[in-house]
Amino acid sequence: MATAAPVSVPRIKLGSQGLEVSAQGLGCMSMSAFYGPPKPEPDMIKLIHHAVATGVTLLDTSDMYGPHTNEILLSKALQGGVREKVELATKFGIDYFPGGLAAGNVDIRGDPAYVRAACEGSLKRLGVDCIDLYYQHRIDKRVPIEVTVS
C-alpha cells in the first residue's frame, strides 16, 4: 500500500509587519469550550500535532476559551519543539466575573491596564515568551482603539 504524499499548505503574509502563516489555520475554541463539552485532552493534542505535521502553522485561541483552559491545552501541545513550527494567535477583550459567561458576568475591556494583565496571563498559560499575533476579541466602545493598542 502506498503512503500518501505530505500535504503542502500554502503560506500567506498576514498584515504589513512580515508575519507569514499557513493559509489554513486551526481554530482551537471548541476543543475546550462551546459546541459541547470539552474534548479529551490527549485527542486534542494529537489533533494539533497532526495539523502541524500536515503544514497548518497558524493556531488560534483566546483567553476566554474555557476560560483559560484552551491556552493551557495549547501549552501542552506546543512542547517538544512544536512551538518553533507554529505561529500562535490569541485574543483579549472579554473579562470574566464570578459565575462567568453562563451567568452573563462578563465585561468587554480594552483599557491598557487590562490588556497588559491579559497578555501577561496568556503568556504564562501558554508557556511562551512571545505571542505571534495578539488581537482584540471584542471592541471596548468606551476606550478609543488608539489607546487600547498603545
Secondary structure, 3 states (H helix, E strand, C coil): CCCCCCCCCCEEEECCCCEEEECCEEECHHHHCCCCCCCCHHHHHHHHHHHHHCCCCEEECCCCCCCCHHHHHHHHHCCCCCHHHCEEEEEECEEECCCCHHHCCEEECCCHHHHHHHHHHHHHHHCCCCCCEEEECCCCCCCCHHHHHC
